[in-house]
Amino acid sequence: MIVGVADIPSWLRDSLRDIESDKVYIYPEFFDAKRELLNGLSVARYISRIVQCRQRIIVAVWPDYRTVDRWGLCNLDIVWIYPLHQWQELYLLPRCIDFVGIPSDAGSRNYRLYEIYDEVRSLGYRLWLLGLRPSAAKLLRYYRFDGVDVTTLSIPKWQFSDNKKPEAARAFRIFVEELAENNVVLDKYELLKRVQQ
């Protein structure tokens, strides 16, 4: 499974840089700066950041709710994930979309995955789980997702305070490697056992 790692604290992110896998993309190779959009910054700023980083981006999340490519994003050599919040958008996607992104938070979409899964596949799109939450880990077991993006808070039972522990970087690295190579979501306690070995 392809694993994207968003813009997390650099000391955690840098611990992943030497993973030898063509399935792991770390910010800015995986680009999703949705915090900017959520904090009230404009779509234009998000697009501007993509254009500035375009030489380093391999996979990026398309701007939410934008089915028309007004910015020429399809001309960039980037693998695009469209965040599908409303099922009706599925039939209006820009021509350059590779992945349909399913928000792991069910409240961020107006459909259930089983309702659109077959249609997404029949239209030729690959499937990406956006923002893995521990409660959505079961979706990875039931559906054949091609990609997922994660932070440390994607780890079941992990708390934000766990990021400050000395073993956090190694545990997160193991989490990402297991997810990419074996499609397995390890929880905090399994990771800590492996770190202590």
C-alpha angles and dihedrals in degrees: 000000000000112000123200120197114204128213101299128157109306096237089060094040094048091054087066098050096094096050105129101220134113087210098067122080119182126197124310090022083057107042125196117139096169091143086075092055092045091051090059099262115141131261086241090064091050091050090047091055091050092051092047092051097036094116091059101037118097101164124023139174114242117234111275120262093003110126095163119072100225093157103052093248090147088066091063119093094242133124104237130214115197112210102225108207097156122037091223089067090067091081095047102052121140113259094249098060114123102173133036106218117216113201108232088217103083090205090066094064137052096221142055117244095241089058095062106020097098092043093052090051094045090054089057100249126138118230126242126185107219119218102353111229121192090244090057096051088099089064089065089057096048101040131045101241116183094203146009137184123222148184128187088272088065087074111098112247092009116137127202088246089060088070088073095058117104092239094052097096094049092045092050091049091054090047092054094045094050092047094048098043104031105018088237125143109210120198127226095267095049089049094049090051090054093046090054094051 
